[in-house]
Amino acid sequence: MPFTWNLYRAILYKAAGQNNGKIITAASVDWQQSPAPVGNGAGNSFGKALEHVAAANRNAKFVAYNNKPPNAVGVQTNSNSKGILIMDPDPPDSAAWILHTVPGFPKALQAYTFPAEEIAKGHLFVCLTIKEEQLDLIALALRIARPLVYHHDIPAAEVNSRPNLKNLLNGDSSVLPPLTIRKEIKKAADPGIKVSVFSKGEKSGYEMFKKVLSRKLKKDLKVWTTRDTKLKGDCRTVG
């Protein structure tokens, strides 16, 4: 059957130690209780979104990336990026970008399984429907972040028509400075909602927050690090 998405955006936050979370969608202005635990692929929104990743579908081809890919041990990368790009290689124009924070997830072309050990941690999921023309802009941002791609089955004709996607899948992340970039994409709606995508390379550090995000958003930011056991207000080592 054709791969079609309802015009959609959703954000789900699961708190540490919780098997369920709060979700906000395009249809709601407030956070709501997620209809099912994250471990229940059939009942939660992101389990539904990932059904095209769990089984082969000629109308749903995807790129999956994760710095800690499923079924892999001891993989070392310079990126923390995790997500999936999905597209329909046939008409109509249909694509989605799912971003998340879960290591070892999801398993490509296997039944939906949320890692049991990740229930103890807090996690975030974001899903956006996009136009297929946005895929190469996203690929450019990902080239700077240098994610580890662990699965892709997008047809060669679709890849070759998108130079940044082609370079990303070929492992070519040799982009020129700046070490941080900002691109705008639009959600697939009428009118589309603009989404700013910020991306930083491995050599970019604190300036991503101080000189880019804070200035662009015109807001003060509180940034936490897992570098040590002390909770600081930014990512710099103090003292």
Secondary structure, DSSP 8 states (H G I E B T S, - for coil): ------S-EEEEEE-TT-S--EEEETT-SS-EE-SS-TT-TTTSHHHHHTHHHHS-BTTBEEEEEESS-TT--S---S---EEEEEE-SSSS--EEEEEE--TT---TTS-----GGGTTS-EEEEEEEE-GGGHHHHHHHHHHH---EEEE---HHHHHT-HHHHHHHTT-----S-SEEEEEEEBSSSS--EEEEEEE-TT--THIIIIIIHHHHTS-------SSSS--SSSS---
